[in-house]
Amino acid sequence: MKELNPDKFQSPVPFLIKFKKIIFGEKKPDIYTRITFIFNILIWLTFMLWSIVSYLAITMRSIILKQKGIPVEDIIQKRGIELGFEPNDFLPRLLTFHAVSIICWGLVFFGLILLYRKKKQFSYFILGAVSFYLGMSIFYLSFNYFLLDTTTFDKISLLIVITSITLHAFLMKNERSGGSISFFGEAEEDDIIE
């Protein structure tokens, strides 16, 4: 009778737990940090997926045309002309924008890991990458693109990221100088009812 190798069918769960500890560390942060992290990771996921899908749709436009009959290139060029671009100028700019946005959102993810670990450098990565993303959207693609083709959801999400990260950086600075990360400060002994 053949012996089964006990290592052959091991669960991936121990590896995932080790991977999680490597990325997020051993210690769980306070509730405010976790809430900020969760909101921002959801926004990050939305923007990262959109950037990847957009980049792939533009790079595989000939395959999409053959398989689905959707003229992606014509649609993008027509929209570029409506926004005031030269006929063949908008498509390469849009492709570059989405490639750079993938890098920017990668830096935001790294910043979110630092946020979860309560490292003070997190805000530089997140705010720097989001600012660069916004700058590319406004100055590289045009202000019209930002106003007309960036959805209200995107604008509100970017505002939430900038506001929550700025506020959390301020709270962490307060915590480092001996205060509390809480909005309401630390409870004093006299205020605690027994």
N, C-alpha and C positions, 0 to 999 in steps of 0.2 A: 504494500500500500504506500502511495506517495505521501510524503509529509508536506503540509502547507507551510509556506514561508510567512511567519506572522507579520513581517515588515511589508509584505507585498500590498496589502489592502489597508494601509493606515489612513485614518481620517485626515483631511487637510486642516481641521480645526486647530490643532496645536500650532501649526505653521502660521495660520491667520492671527492667532492670539499673539505670537511672537512678533509678527509683522506690525500689528497694531501697537504693541509696546514700543517697538523701534520708532515708529512714526510719531505717536502721540505721547509717549513717555509712560512712566509707571503711575504717576499721581494724577488724580482727577482734579481739574480746576474748580473754582467756585461757580455758583449758579449763574452769575452775571456773565462770566466768561463763556460758559457753555451755551447760554441763550444767544449771545452774540455770535459764537461760532456756528451754531445750528442755522440761524437766519442767513448768515453770510455764505455758508457752504451750499445752501439751497440756491441762492442767487448765483454763486460760482458755477454750480452744476448747470444751471440754465444757460448762462452765457458761454460756458465751455462747449457744451453740446451744440449750441447754435453756431458757434464759430467753426467747429469741426465739420458739421453738416454743410454749412455754407461753402467752406473751402473745398470740400469734396464735390459738391454739386457744380462748382465753377470749373474745377480741374477735370471732371469727368463729363463735361457738357456734351462732347461728341457721342459718348456712350449713351447718355440719357436721350439724345436726339434719335439715335438708332433704335434703342430698345422701347422707348415710350413715346417718341415723336414730339417731345417738348423742346422747342427751340430756345434753350436757356440763353445762348449767346445773343440771339436777337432781342429777347426780352430785356436782358441787362443793358445792351447797347441803346435800346429805345429809351429805357429809364434814364440812362446817363445823359442822353440828349435833352430829355425833359428837365434834368437838373442843371443843364448848362455846360456839360462836358463836350469835348470834341468826340466825333463818332467812335474812334478806336482808343480813346483815352480812359474811359471809365472802367472797363473790364479789367485791365491789368492793375489799376489802382485798387479796385475792390478785392482782387485776389491777394494783393500785397497786404491790404488792411486785415483780411481774415487770417492770413498767415501770422502777422505780427500780433493779432489779438489772441491767437492760441498761445503764443509765448507769454503775453501779458497775463492771461488767466492762469497759466502755469505758475507765474510768480505770485499771483494772488493766492493760489493754493498753498504754496510754500509759506507765505505770510500767515495764512490761517493755521498752519501747523505750529508756527511760532506763537501765534495768539493762544492756541490751546495749551501750549507749554508755558505760557506766561512769560515769554521773552520780550524785552522791550523793543526789539528791532522789528517786530511784526508790522507796525504801522508804515515803516518805510517801504517795505515790499508791496503791501496792499495799496496804499495811497499812491505810491509812485507808479505802479502798474496801471491802476484805474485812471490816473491822470494822463498817462501816456496813451491809453486806449481812447479816452475822451478827446485828447489833442489830435490823434490821428483821425478820429471821426469828424471833428470840426474843421481842422486845418488841412488835412491831406485829402479827405473826400469832399469837403465843403460844408459850410454852415447850413446850406439848403438841405443837404443829405441828412444832417443831424436833426434839423427841424421836421422834415417831411417823412424820412424813411426810418427814423428811429422811433419805435413805438413809445407810447406813454408809459407802458409797463417797464420798458428798458430804462427810461429816464428816472422813474420813481425808484427802481431797483438800484441804479447807480447812486442816487441820492441817499438811499438807505445804507448802502455800503460805506459811502464817505462819512455820513453822519455817525453811524454806529461805531466805526473804527476810530474816528476822531474822539468821540465821547469815551470809548473804552481806553484809548491811550491816555486820556486825561485822568480817568479813574485809576488806571494802573500806576500812573505817576504819583497820584495822591496816596495810593497804597504803599508805594515804595518809600514815601517820606513819612510813614508812620500812621497814616490815616486808614480809612476803610475803602474798599472798592464798591461798597454799597452806595446807592443814591442817597440814603437817609443817614449815613454815618453809622458809627458803632453805638450800640445801646449802652447807656451809662448804667452803673449799678443802681442808682436811685430810681431810674425809670422802670426797672424790672420788677414786676409785681409777682410776689411769691404766693 
